[in-house]
Amino acid sequence: MAILQSNPHRALFTSALLCATLCLPLLLTGCQKTAANLREDGRLALNRGQTDTALDLTQQAVDIDPGSPWSQYQLGVVYLELDKPLQAQYALEKALALRPDDKEFTPKTLDALAESLYRQDRLPNLLEFLDKQVKTYATTRDYLRQGEYLAKSGDPDAARLAYRKAAYFADTDDPEPYIAIADFYASIGDQPNAVTALHYANYVDPGNRAAAARLRRFDIVPGPTISKAPPKPALLR
């Protein structure tokens, strides 16, 4: 009686063929980058200063997934880097519409949108936009944004009011509004109040690097936080 024996060569061939059949789809799809891959490549290119490459990669990401707010946002940022604020505005408005109430995403999208309007010299539209955001969200970030662009637009009195509101709505341990206020004072040549604002920022957040760096620009070495709060800047009193 004949005895059936397995052929080791045939078994090896069959195993290799099966493996190739299973892996081929993975290999084919692996060659195609996802929108997230392209967006990340675009971000890295932008960080390297390769703006044209960043635009191409980010646009590919948008073409693959136009419903991605992160791709639309990045496209807007790239257009700002290329000094194309109108195109940036369109992309950023899409990003905001896709993700309008995100704690982290929405504020930075609004920041970029404000910059796109400012660069188009559309002051009435910018002021209307800023006013809408403070009425909609009324956060410290919204008032800081409003104060920044009011100051840039040549209205220091209105900027002062916006900064006052930013500090009012800020958390007690948030140094950001006082650092912004210090920058505002410095921009109008008021060094004493700029320094006072930085001291207050350092008081509410001891060792804050941004406040410390600015104090050093005034030849002041930040020391240990004192137990008694320094006076608030005159703008806030």
Residue frames relative to the residue before (quaternion, step in Angstrom):
aa qw qx qy qz dx dy dz
M 1.0000 0.0000 0.0000 0.0000 0.00 0.00 0.00
A 0.4264 -0.7106 0.5000 0.2514 3.50 -0.88 1.00
I 0.2670 -0.7538 0.5834 0.1416 3.50 -1.04 0.84
L 0.3447 -0.7460 0.5375 0.1888 3.59 -0.77 1.12
Q 0.0409 -0.7955 0.6044 -0.0087 3.55 -0.77 1.02
S 0.4786 -0.6695 0.4829 0.2991 3.56 -1.03 0.77
N 0.3684 -0.7114 0.5583 0.2157 3.53 -1.15 0.77
P 0.3682 -0.7650 0.4757 0.2302 3.62 -0.38 1.17
H 0.6375 0.5305 -0.3379 0.4450 3.60 1.02 -0.66
R 0.6543 0.5049 -0.3077 0.4713 3.54 1.01 -0.87
A 0.6376 0.5287 -0.3253 0.4563 3.60 1.01 -0.82
L 0.6508 0.5160 -0.3143 0.4598 3.55 0.98 -0.84
F 0.6510 0.5162 -0.3090 0.4628 3.58 0.98 -0.87
T 0.6557 0.5197 -0.3063 0.4541 3.56 0.96 -0.92
S 0.6528 0.5196 -0.3076 0.4574 3.56 0.99 -0.88
A 0.6614 0.5066 -0.3043 0.4619 3.58 0.96 -0.86
L 0.6470 0.5243 -0.3105 0.4583 3.56 1.02 -0.86
L 0.6510 0.5148 -0.3098 0.4639 3.56 0.98 -0.87
C 0.6483 0.5213 -0.3145 0.4573 3.56 0.97 -0.87
A 0.6618 0.5068 -0.3072 0.4592 3.57 0.94 -0.88
T 0.6403 0.5375 -0.3201 0.4457 3.55 1.03 -0.83
L 0.6931 0.4769 -0.2730 0.4665 3.56 0.99 -0.86
C 0.7307 0.4584 -0.2420 0.4443 3.57 1.01 -0.80
L 0.5253 0.6766 -0.4080 0.3159 3.57 1.15 -0.53
P 0.6663 0.4860 -0.3390 0.4526 3.66 0.80 -0.79
L 0.6427 0.5242 -0.3304 0.4506 3.56 1.03 -0.76
L 0.6426 0.5213 -0.3185 0.4625 3.55 1.03 -0.79
L 0.6659 0.5101 -0.3068 0.4498 3.55 0.97 -0.87
T 0.7030 0.4471 -0.2787 0.4777 3.57 0.87 -0.90
G 0.5999 0.5808 -0.3596 0.4164 3.57 1.13 -0.58
C 0.6226 0.5473 -0.3385 0.4453 3.57 1.18 -0.47
Q 0.6826 0.4583 -0.2788 0.4963 3.57 1.21 -0.38
K 0.3093 -0.7736 0.5256 0.1721 3.58 -0.56 1.14
T 0.4424 -0.6801 0.5215 0.2641 3.52 -1.10 0.73
A 0.6826 -0.4568 0.3631 0.4399 3.55 -1.31 0.16
A 0.6410 0.5239 -0.3252 0.4570 3.58 1.02 -0.79
N 0.6311 0.5281 -0.3285 0.4636 3.60 1.01 -0.80
L 0.6846 0.4883 -0.2799 0.4632 3.55 0.88 -0.99
R 0.6395 0.5249 -0.3265 0.4572 3.56 1.02 -0.79
E 0.6558 0.5012 -0.3097 0.4721 3.57 0.99 -0.81
D 0.6302 0.5124 -0.3316 0.4798 3.59 1.01 -0.76
G 0.6457 0.5184 -0.3133 0.4650 3.56 1.03 -0.79
R 0.6343 0.5290 -0.3270 0.4592 3.57 1.01 -0.80
L 0.6594 0.5007 -0.3060 0.4700 3.58 0.94 -0.87
A 0.6381 0.5203 -0.3232 0.4665 3.58 1.01 -0.80
L 0.6414 0.5219 -0.3208 0.4619 3.56 1.01 -0.81
N 0.6490 0.5177 -0.3134 0.4610 3.58 1.00 -0.82
R 0.6786 0.4661 -0.2819 0.4926 3.57 1.16 -0.57
G 0.5427 -0.6345 0.3954 0.3828 3.57 1.26 -0.07
Q 0.5156 0.6275 -0.4195 0.4056 3.59 1.27 0.21
T 0.0827 -0.8735 0.4783 0.0387 3.55 0.56 1.20
D 0.6347 0.5240 -0.3474 0.4493 3.61 0.99 -0.73
T 0.6481 0.4973 -0.3081 0.4877 3.57 1.00 -0.82
A 0.6345 0.5340 -0.3237 0.4554 3.57 0.99 -0.85
L 0.6454 0.5180 -0.3197 0.4614 3.57 1.00 -0.81
D 0.6609 0.5155 -0.3086 0.4497 3.57 0.89 -0.92
L 0.6942 0.4769 -0.2777 0.4621 3.58 0.85 -0.96
T 0.6774 0.4881 -0.2965 0.4636 3.57 0.94 -0.88
Q 0.6259 0.5260 -0.3371 0.4669 3.58 1.06 -0.72
Q 0.6115 0.5332 -0.3446 0.4723 3.58 1.08 -0.70
A 0.6378 0.5237 -0.3224 0.4637 3.58 1.00 -0.84
V 0.6546 0.5021 -0.3044 0.4762 3.59 1.00 -0.82
D 0.6425 0.5302 -0.3267 0.4464 3.59 0.97 -0.82
I 0.6645 0.4963 -0.2966 0.4735 3.57 1.05 -0.79
D 0.8103 0.0320 0.0299 0.5843 3.56 0.93 -0.94
P 0.1188 -0.8410 0.5252 0.0528 3.60 0.27 1.24
G 0.6470 0.5308 -0.3194 0.4445 3.58 1.22 -0.32
S 0.5080 0.6387 -0.4288 0.3875 3.59 1.25 0.21
P 0.3557 -0.7482 0.5117 0.2275 3.63 -0.53 1.06
W 0.6337 0.5467 -0.3368 0.4314 3.58 1.08 -0.69
S 0.6472 0.4939 -0.3227 0.4828 3.59 1.04 -0.71
Q 0.6492 0.5087 -0.3204 0.4660 3.59 0.96 -0.83
Y 0.6361 0.5244 -0.3264 0.4625 3.58 1.00 -0.80
Q 0.6781 0.4895 -0.2987 0.4597 3.56 0.85 -0.95
L 0.6069 0.5416 -0.3530 0.4623 3.56 1.06 -0.70
G 0.6480 0.5158 -0.3182 0.4613 3.59 0.98 -0.81
V 0.6496 0.5161 -0.3117 0.4631 3.58 0.98 -0.85
V 0.6435 0.5140 -0.3230 0.4662 3.58 0.99 -0.83
Y 0.6495 0.5107 -0.3188 0.4644 3.58 0.96 -0.82
L 0.6151 0.5239 -0.3515 0.4729 3.59 1.07 -0.63
E 0.6386 0.5199 -0.3200 0.4685 3.57 1.01 -0.79
L 0.6959 0.4401 -0.2569 0.5060 3.57 1.13 -0.65
D 0.4116 -0.7305 0.4398 0.3218 3.57 1.36 0.09
K 0.4691 0.6049 -0.4843 0.4237 3.51 0.87 1.10
P 0.0852 -0.8781 0.4679 0.0521 3.57 0.55 1.19
L 0.6119 0.5500 -0.3735 0.4285 3.61 1.04 -0.58
Q 0.6581 0.4838 -0.3041 0.4903 3.59 0.94 -0.88
A 0.6138 0.5462 -0.3390 0.4583 3.56 1.08 -0.75
Q 0.6383 0.5419 -0.3258 0.4391 3.57 0.94 -0.88
Y 0.6535 0.5209 -0.3233 0.4440 3.59 0.88 -0.92
A 0.6887 0.4816 -0.2862 0.4603 3.58 0.85 -0.98
L 0.6763 0.4993 -0.2937 0.4551 3.57 0.94 -0.87
E 0.6244 0.5193 -0.3458 0.4700 3.59 1.04 -0.66
K 0.6176 0.5226 -0.3401 0.4793 3.60 1.07 -0.68
A 0.6447 0.5293 -0.3179 0.4506 3.56 0.95 -0.92
L 0.6739 0.4994 -0.2911 0.4601 3.56 0.93 -0.92
A 0.6482 0.5155 -0.3173 0.4619 3.58 1.00 -0.80
L 0.6732 0.5022 -0.2904 0.4586 3.57 1.08 -0.73
R 0.7990 0.0685 -0.0176 0.5972 3.59 1.11 -0.66
P 0.0077 -0.8898 0.4560 -0.0145 3.58 0.48 1.20
D 0.8067 0.2752 -0.1147 0.5102 3.60 1.06 -0.55
D 0.3382 0.7259 -0.5180 0.3006 3.54 0.87 0.99
K 0.5408 -0.6793 0.3904 0.3062 3.58 -0.76 1.07
E 0.7653 0.3319 -0.1820 0.5206 3.59 0.99 -0.80
F 0.6972 0.5039 -0.2822 0.4248 3.57 0.87 -0.97
T 0.6729 0.5375 -0.3126 0.4007 3.59 0.82 -0.97
P 0.6803 0.4905 -0.3287 0.4342 3.68 0.75 -0.86
K 0.6946 0.4587 -0.3056 0.4623 3.61 0.87 -0.82
T 0.5985 0.5343 -0.3623 0.4744 3.58 1.15 -0.50
L 0.6463 0.5099 -0.3083 0.4768 3.57 1.02 -0.82
D 0.6029 0.5501 -0.3505 0.4593 3.60 1.06 -0.72
A 0.6974 0.4694 -0.2714 0.4687 3.55 0.85 -0.99
L 0.6240 0.5371 -0.3344 0.4586 3.60 1.06 -0.71
A 0.6313 0.5216 -0.3284 0.4707 3.57 0.99 -0.82
E 0.6593 0.5048 -0.3119 0.4617 3.57 0.95 -0.83
S 0.6360 0.5284 -0.3387 0.4490 3.60 1.00 -0.76
L 0.6607 0.4878 -0.3063 0.4814 3.61 1.00 -0.76
Y 0.6396 0.5351 -0.3250 0.4461 3.57 0.99 -0.83
R 0.6900 0.4828 -0.2813 0.4602 3.57 0.94 -0.86
Q 0.6403 0.4933 -0.3308 0.4871 3.58 1.23 -0.31
D 0.3904 -0.7312 0.4633 0.3135 3.59 1.31 -0.05
R 0.4181 0.6837 -0.4828 0.3530 3.56 1.04 0.78
L 0.1086 -0.8648 0.4878 0.0478 3.54 0.60 1.21
P 0.6633 0.4881 -0.3452 0.4501 3.68 0.77 -0.81
N 0.6595 0.5021 -0.3083 0.4667 3.58 0.98 -0.85
L 0.6377 0.5334 -0.3192 0.4548 3.55 1.03 -0.82
L 0.6813 0.4883 -0.2950 0.4587 3.58 0.85 -0.95
E 0.6319 0.5193 -0.3222 0.4767 3.57 1.05 -0.77
F 0.6393 0.5313 -0.3091 0.4621 3.56 1.01 -0.88
L 0.6768 0.4964 -0.2912 0.4590 3.60 0.87 -0.97
D 0.6553 0.5126 -0.3059 0.4628 3.56 0.98 -0.86
K 0.6301 0.5411 -0.3284 0.4498 3.56 1.03 -0.79
Q 0.6774 0.5042 -0.3042 0.4409 3.58 0.91 -0.87
V 0.6675 0.4774 -0.3283 0.4677 3.61 0.93 -0.77
K 0.6466 0.4972 -0.3285 0.4762 3.59 1.10 -0.57
T 0.6754 0.4992 -0.2910 0.4582 3.58 1.07 -0.71
Y 0.8247 0.2358 -0.0812 0.5077 3.56 0.78 -1.07
A 0.0836 -0.8511 0.5110 0.0867 3.61 1.08 -0.79
T 0.3801 0.7037 -0.5096 0.3173 3.58 0.91 0.92
T 0.6861 -0.4533 0.3631 0.4382 3.55 -1.30 0.21
R 0.6429 0.5394 -0.3211 0.4389 3.58 0.95 -0.89
D 0.6555 0.5159 -0.3180 0.4505 3.60 0.97 -0.79
Y 0.6828 0.4662 -0.2914 0.4812 3.59 0.97 -0.81
L 0.6145 0.5308 -0.3518 0.4657 3.58 1.08 -0.64
R 0.6375 0.5180 -0.3227 0.4703 3.57 0.99 -0.83
Q 0.6524 0.5111 -0.3080 0.4672 3.55 0.96 -0.89
G 0.6615 0.5130 -0.3072 0.4527 3.58 0.91 -0.89
E 0.6400 0.5447 -0.3234 0.4349 3.57 0.96 -0.87
Y 0.7572 0.3953 -0.2277 0.4676 3.57 0.76 -0.99
L 0.5701 0.5427 -0.3945 0.4741 3.59 1.16 -0.37
A 0.6410 0.5090 -0.3187 0.4779 3.57 1.03 -0.77
K 0.6567 0.5071 -0.3036 0.4685 3.58 0.95 -0.87
S 0.7017 0.4743 -0.2593 0.4642 3.56 1.09 -0.74
G 0.5800 -0.6389 0.3530 0.3617 3.57 1.27 0.11
D 0.5950 0.5302 -0.3854 0.4651 3.59 1.12 0.64
P 0.1036 -0.8533 0.5080 0.0559 3.61 0.41 1.19
D 0.6152 0.5587 -0.3600 0.4241 3.61 1.04 -0.65
A 0.6728 0.4648 -0.2887 0.4979 3.57 0.94 -0.87
A 0.6081 0.5510 -0.3454 0.4552 3.57 1.09 -0.69
R 0.6206 0.5509 -0.3357 0.4457 3.59 0.98 -0.84
L 0.6619 0.5055 -0.3040 0.4625 3.57 0.92 -0.91
A 0.6495 0.5141 -0.3167 0.4621 3.59 0.96 -0.86
Y 0.6673 0.4908 -0.3033 0.4709 3.59 0.94 -0.83
R 0.6027 0.5509 -0.3509 0.4585 3.57 1.07 -0.70
K 0.6733 0.4805 -0.2881 0.4825 3.58 0.97 -0.87
A 0.6014 0.5603 -0.3589 0.4423 3.59 1.04 -0.72
A 0.6793 0.4753 -0.2855 0.4808 3.57 0.93 -0.90
Y 0.6235 0.5572 -0.3380 0.4318 3.58 1.03 -0.77
F 0.7515 0.3959 -0.2144 0.4822 3.59 0.91 -0.90
A 0.5249 0.6634 -0.4040 0.3483 3.60 1.25 -0.18
D 0.5445 -0.5673 0.4953 0.3693 3.54 -1.26 0.45
T 0.6222 -0.5887 0.3666 0.3632 3.57 -1.11 0.64
D 0.7408 0.3744 -0.2254 0.5101 3.60 1.15 -0.49
D 0.4988 0.6521 -0.4215 0.3850 3.59 1.25 0.37
P 0.2248 -0.8136 0.5219 0.1232 3.62 -0.45 1.15
E 0.4638 0.7440 -0.4180 0.2379 3.58 1.22 -0.46
P 0.6932 0.4673 -0.3278 0.4400 3.66 0.74 -0.86
Y 0.6645 0.5070 -0.3176 0.4478 3.60 1.01 -0.70
I 0.6058 0.5200 -0.3498 0.4902 3.57 1.15 -0.56
A 0.6485 0.5043 -0.3093 0.4790 3.59 1.00 -0.83
I 0.6392 0.5176 -0.3218 0.4689 3.56 1.01 -0.80
A 0.6265 0.5306 -0.3298 0.4660 3.58 1.04 -0.78
D 0.6448 0.5095 -0.3204 0.4711 3.58 0.98 -0.81
F 0.6294 0.5313 -0.3292 0.4618 3.56 1.04 -0.79
Y 0.6573 0.5018 -0.3092 0.4696 3.58 0.87 -0.93
A 0.6513 0.5189 -0.3183 0.4531 3.58 0.93 -0.89
S 0.6592 0.5298 -0.3129 0.4323 3.58 1.02 -0.80
I 0.7327 0.3639 -0.2352 0.5248 3.60 1.16 -0.49
G 0.5953 -0.6386 0.3319 0.3573 3.57 1.26 0.38
D 0.5119 0.6267 -0.4289 0.4016 3.59 1.21 0.43
Q 0.1372 -0.8463 0.5113 0.0596 3.58 0.28 1.27
P 0.6380 0.5409 -0.3688 0.4055 3.67 0.80 -0.78
N 0.7127 0.4272 -0.2726 0.4850 3.60 0.86 -0.88
A 0.5677 0.5642 -0.3871 0.4578 3.60 1.16 -0.49
V 0.6692 0.4903 -0.2920 0.4760 3.58 0.93 -0.91
T 0.6401 0.5224 -0.3269 0.4587 3.59 0.98 -0.82
A 0.6445 0.5173 -0.3168 0.4654 3.57 0.98 -0.83
L 0.6641 0.4968 -0.3037 0.4689 3.59 0.99 -0.79
H 0.6107 0.5299 -0.3468 0.4754 3.57 1.07 -0.69
Y 0.6627 0.4948 -0.3096 0.4693 3.57 1.00 -0.81
A 0.6169 0.5317 -0.3414 0.4692 3.59 1.04 -0.72
N 0.6657 0.4937 -0.2932 0.4766 3.55 1.00 -0.85
Y 0.6170 0.5486 -0.3369 0.4525 3.58 1.14 -0.62
V 0.7299 0.4231 -0.2564 0.4717 3.61 0.80 -0.96
D 0.7790 0.1307 -0.0869 0.6071 3.60 1.21 -0.46
P 0.2097 -0.8297 0.5022 0.1241 3.59 0.31 1.22
G 0.8267 0.2110 -0.1733 0.4920 3.53 -0.92 0.95
N 0.3205 0.7564 -0.5147 0.2455 3.58 1.21 0.25
R 0.4510 -0.7397 0.4341 0.2472 3.57 -0.62 1.14
A 0.6509 0.5208 -0.3268 0.4454 3.58 0.95 -0.84
A 0.6616 0.4888 -0.3052 0.4799 3.58 0.96 -0.86
A 0.6516 0.5270 -0.3144 0.4460 3.58 0.95 -0.89
A 0.6542 0.5193 -0.3150 0.4506 3.57 0.95 -0.88
R 0.6736 0.4865 -0.2984 0.4697 3.56 0.98 -0.81
L 0.6151 0.5385 -0.3502 0.4573 3.59 1.04 -0.70
R 0.6466 0.5254 -0.3186 0.4520 3.57 1.00 -0.80
R 0.5903 0.5601 -0.3720 0.4466 3.59 1.14 -0.52
F 0.6926 0.4054 -0.2618 0.5361 3.56 1.23 -0.47
D 0.5113 -0.6722 0.3904 0.3664 3.58 1.31 0.40
I 0.5012 0.6029 -0.4474 0.4303 3.55 1.08 0.82
V 0.2470 -0.7652 0.5799 0.1311 3.55 -0.77 1.09
P 0.3910 -0.7324 0.4983 0.2499 3.62 -0.55 1.09
G 0.1681 -0.7908 0.5834 0.0770 3.54 -0.90 0.98
P 0.7518 -0.3454 0.2698 0.4926 3.58 -1.26 -0.21
T 0.5417 -0.6224 0.4526 0.3381 3.55 -1.07 0.70
I 0.3430 -0.7374 0.5430 0.2091 3.57 -0.84 0.94
S 0.5955 -0.6100 0.3854 0.3532 3.55 -1.13 0.62
K 0.7126 0.4075 -0.2480 0.5144 3.56 1.08 -0.66
A 0.4773 -0.6873 0.4644 0.2899 3.57 -0.85 0.95
P 0.4448 -0.6518 0.5320 0.3071 3.58 -1.03 0.72
P 0.6312 -0.5326 0.3733 0.4225 3.61 -1.15 0.35
K 0.5007 -0.6251 0.4956 0.3360 3.53 -1.13 0.61
P 0.6226 -0.5346 0.4009 0.4073 3.59 -1.16 0.49
A 0.6303 -0.5697 0.3703 0.3755 3.56 -1.09 0.74
L 0.5904 0.5938 -0.3630 0.4088 3.58 1.07 -0.69
L 0.7516 0.4053 -0.2102 0.4760 3.58 1.08 -0.70
R 0.5870 0.5934 -0.3811 0.3976 3.60 1.19 -0.13
